[in-house]
Amino acid sequence: MYKGQSITVIIPCLNEEQGIEKVLHAMPDFVDEVIVVDNNSTDRTPEVAASLGAKVIREEVRGYGRAYKRGFAAATSDLIVTLDGDHSYPVDALSYLIEAFRHLEIDFLNASRFPVRDARAMSLKNKFGNLILSLAMSVLFFRWVRDSQSGMWVLRRAILKEMKLEADGMAFSEEIKIEALRSSTIRFGEISIQYSSRSGETKLNPWRDGFQNLAFLLKKRFFR
């Protein structure tokens, strides 16, 4: 519980045995519920998460969006905070994010990874790809978003019922922001965070995922 509001942290994981241990060890005491959505891992991710007190839910069909939708359905708190299981997002900044969320009086807060202060955290190719996707989303949906691909957000659980979330893959990250921006009742904000190099092997395929996310933006804008 944080200042009268219950907190659920949702972490989608695919083979994050190394990172999830660091994430859960750093989890603040005020978090009421930690849900690790195991996306059919082949390592010890679910066992490690369960041993450290997380509620582990298995999503057999792999996909970033699939994992999040499963986690959202299981969440019970007033506020939901999301982050990755690779320890790249700052777990120790949760109170800072929630305070910003409260101060701005918003319903959805996006944690931008830019400017990237740790040179090891993101390659030049990924920085360029993120810039292109963020610019495309900002132009198509008439609102500047600095980091359309960020996986760390704070949101009121109640707003999920107003969103039409369909993406099963990496495009889910931009889709949830688009749904927040499109709504006349959801207040959107964005602040910068410290982003770090990940633990374990990356699952991202920059070219494939980048083009798929760009195609999704166009489809979402003109056909949905």
N, C-alpha and C positions, 0 to 999 in steps of 0.2 A: 504494500500500500504506500502510495506517495501523495502526501497532502490530501488525503481523502479519496483518492482515485486508485482503483486496483489496476495492476500492470501485468500484462502477459507479454512475454518475449517469444517470438516465433523464429526458429532457425531451420531453414531447409538444408539438408546435408546429403551429399553423395561422396562417400569415401573421404571423410574428413576426420579420421581417427586422430591425427596429430593436432589439428586446429581446435576441434571441439573441446578437448580437455582444457586448453588454455582459455577458451571463451567462457566455459562454465566455472572455472576457478575464479575468474574475474567478475562474475555476475554479482551485481549489488544486492544487498539483503532486502531492499524494499520491493524487489520483483516478486509478485505473488505466484506466478506460474511461468515455467519455461517449457515450451513445446519444441522438441526436436522432431522434425519430419524427416524420417530416414527414407530417402528416395531409392530404395533397393540397393543399398551399399553392399559391397563384397568384402569389406574390411570390418574392423571391430567398432565402427562408429556407434551403432545403437547400444552396444554393451557398455562402452565408455560413457555415453551420455546418461544412460539409466543409472549407472553406478554413482554418478555425480548429482543425482536428484532430479534430472529432467524427466518430463513425461514424453515418452518416445512413441510416435505414431508412424506406422509404415505406409508409404505410398508406393505400390508395386510398379505403377507406370511411371517411367522416368520423365522428368520435365520440371523446370523451375516453377512454372505456373501451376502445374498439377500439385506440387508440394505445398505451395502457398495456399491454394484453395482448400486443401485438406487441413492445413493448420488453422486457417481462419474459421473453418466449420467447428473446430474443437475448442477455440478460445472462449474464455468466460469473463474476461476482465473489461473494465471501462475503456482502457487504452491498450493498444497493441503497438509494440516496438518490434521492428524486424532487423535482422542482421545476418551475415553469412557465418558459416561454421569454420571458416579458414583463418579467423583471427585477424582479418584485414581491417575490419571496422572497429572503432574504439568503444569497447564495452564499458570502460570507465567513464565515458562521456554521456551515459544514459541520463543522469540527473541534469546535466547541462542541456541536453536535448528536450527533456520534459519541461524544464523551466522555460526554455525558449518557446515551446509549444503553448504553455500557459500564458506567458507574457504577450505573445502575438495574438492570442485569442482566436486560434485557428482550429481546423478539424483534421488537416493533413499537413504534416511537415516532412519535407524532403531534405535529407542530409547530403549535401553536395561534397564530392571528394576533391573539388577544385577550389583553389590551386593546390596541386599535388606537391606537398613539401618534401616527401621522401622519394628521392630519385629512383629507388629500387622498387617502388610500389606499383608503378605502371609504365609500360614501355611507350616509346614515342608513337609507335603504330596504334596502340590502344588509346592514347591521348587524342590522336588525330581522329580516330574512329568515333570516339565519344563526342568530340566537338561537332563532327558532321551530323551525327544523330540528334544531338541536342539542338543544333541550329535548325535542322529539318522539322523537329517537333515544335519548336518555338514559332517558326513561320507558319506551319500548317494549322496550329491551334491558337495562334494569336496571343501567346503569353510566353515571356522569356523564362525558360527553365535552364539553369546552368548545367545540371547533370541529370539527363533523362534516364540514364542507365543505373543510377545509384540503387543499391539494395538495402539501404537503411532508411527507415521511415518511422514516424510516430503518427498514429491515426486513432480517431475515436472508432471503436468497434461498431457503433450504431450506424456509421455512414456506409458500411459495406452493403447494406440492403438497398442502397441507392445506386450501386455500381453494377454494371454489366461486364463482368470479367470473364473473358472467353479464352484468352491465350494460355496454352499449356507449356510453352517454352520460355526462352529468355525474354521474349517480347512482353511478357507479363509485367516486367518492371516499368516499361513505358506506358503500358495500357492502364495500370492503376492510377498513374499520374494524370493521364488524359481524362479518365473518368472523373477524377477530382476537379480538374480544370473546367470540364464541360458543365458540371453541375452548378445550378444557380444558388444552391443552398450550402455547398461545401466550400469552406474558406481554406485556401492553399497558401503555404509559405515555404521558404527554403533558406537554409543556413549552411555554412561550411563546417566541415569536420576534418580531423586529422586522419588520413588514410595510410595504411601501412602495407608492407609486402606480406603476401599470404604465406601460410604454413601449408605444406603439402603440394601436390600436383594440381595445376590449373585444369579446369574442365572446359574453359572457353575456347572456341574456335573463332578467332577474330574475323576472318573473311566471311565464313558461312553465317555466323550469328549476326554480323554487321549488316550484310545484305538482306537477311531474313527480317531483321528489325526495321530496316528502311522500308521494305515492301509492306510490312505490317502497318507502319505509320500511314502510308498512302492508302492502304485498304481501309483503315480505321477512319481516316478523314473523309474519303469520298464514297465509301460503300456501306458504312454502318452509321 
